[in-house]
Amino acid sequence: MIERRSFLKMAAGVGASLLAPRLSGFAQLAPGADSQIDVLANETLGTIAPEIYGHFVEHLGAVVYNGVWVGEQSKIRNVGGLRQELVESLRQIHSPVIRWPGGCFADSYDWKDGIGPRDRRPRRTGFWSDDPKFVETNEFGTDEFMRFCKLTGSQPYLAVNLRSLPAEDFYRWIEYCNSPANSTSLAAQREANGARDPYGVRYWGVGNESWGCGGNFTAEEYAVEFRRYATWFPRFGVDMALVASGPSSDDVNWTQKFFEKLVEKDPGQLGSIHGLSLHHYAWNLSYGKSTDWDAAKGDAVKFDAQEWYELMREGARLEPMIQDHWKIMGQFDRKHRIKLFVDEWGPWYKPGSTATGHLLEQMITLRDAVMSGLTLNIFNRHPEKAGMANTAQLVNCLNSLFLTDGDKFLRTPVYHVFDMYKDHMGGSAVRTVESAPEITYTRAGSAAHFPGLQSSGSIRGKELMLTVVNASLDAPRETQISLRGVSAKSATATVLTSADMHDRNTFADPDAVAPKASSVAATGNRFRYVFPAKSVTQLRVQLA
Ligand code: AHR
């Protein structure tokens, strides 16, 4: 038997097209093909939560003001102050959920500042800058956000201020949002502000990054805080889902200590958590080149092959992280009722790659789209673990789907990936196994490796969705796709790639990187497809 790992190594070293090894348990690799993807349709993994295709909007730079909110008086096309093209685009990708108002901002935000007549709302110092130029006007508050969610068909996910407001404010915010019409004073206030019916907000994050900007707590200290917040809160008939502030990347210590302390007094306390949030940014640091944190980060648009692969590697680390945190969670929550919420993810580069220069705004290239395809595949492959994920952040920021400048608006390559993947939402995930020559690249003078192909699959009714990432910068992969347990009637292919790895959409050329239809002949339980270099592909297979 040829082990998958040895095959990969051998294929990488020998010249893949000469190989047609027998892979134990799987179909034989066809002559001429250098790669294979087995779709094990009988091995279902669980239902893909639509919420893993979620978004994140924070009061930071030009995310809210200029991005989401342009104001009712603006000449920019808007629906009651909300940028219309953004609303329409989010409907197009079936946006399932939006997290707001932060991020770090959330732990300095008083929700009461953002309700009532806009011209009477207080102007405050925002979390991200005390420069009076960037004063927080509070023009965009709870009711505007709820309208944004309603118009885009998304569920709201509110992050509660744990660092600087008492738990009572959490209860009152719930009351404002969810208490029935004609019940509490806050319901009356909501009605006066234009919303008679309750919003029925289900998702509530108790603090954000409580290990850092959210209070700099230890895991044990945060567990005590969480307990206090979660001991009582009004439900108003809503199936409330509390999200605990979880670890940064691979900090398993946080997860372990948090749960240990949480259950110390009463194991029943576990029942108060619906999700544990995990944040993972792919920093792509060039350590050694600089000691300054911003300068040490990689550049969004100027990068070489090594930086391309290093970003992929940083992004792919999310998969073992999910598995590691999950294992620890299982020690306490044996039935795995609590899910992981990766409610911030994406690449984070040094500032300065866009002309507008808004805080944390970065240019989005093909590289970010490929990394996003890879990341969404990871979530699809762990449907029993991933309850939600929110890319950071929606517009004019880190891994943004949109960039704006005044009335100019564009969809980035990352947007196209979300559009190509949207039909995975609610699908039944099936296991896919890739066998492809490993990518070899140079990392700090030594050879480093990255998987040749990465994929995920799901079935809905009579349709199989297969999304495949080929991160190689130069090698297309001639791939045999074997379907086990189902058979194909026909298929269509859509590919996102571009001539140069740095390619991106600009206001002058907004469709430079856009998906294209490609042909695929698929019948029976085996077919061929060539995945181009540096691409994300969607194969939509109609099943017999
Ligand atoms: O997304 C930007 C910031 O990154 C968020 O405010 C914070 O939660 C994280 O550190």
Residues whose N, C-alpha, C, O or C-beta is under 5 A from the ligand:
A	BS01	AHR	G103 C104 F105 E209 A392
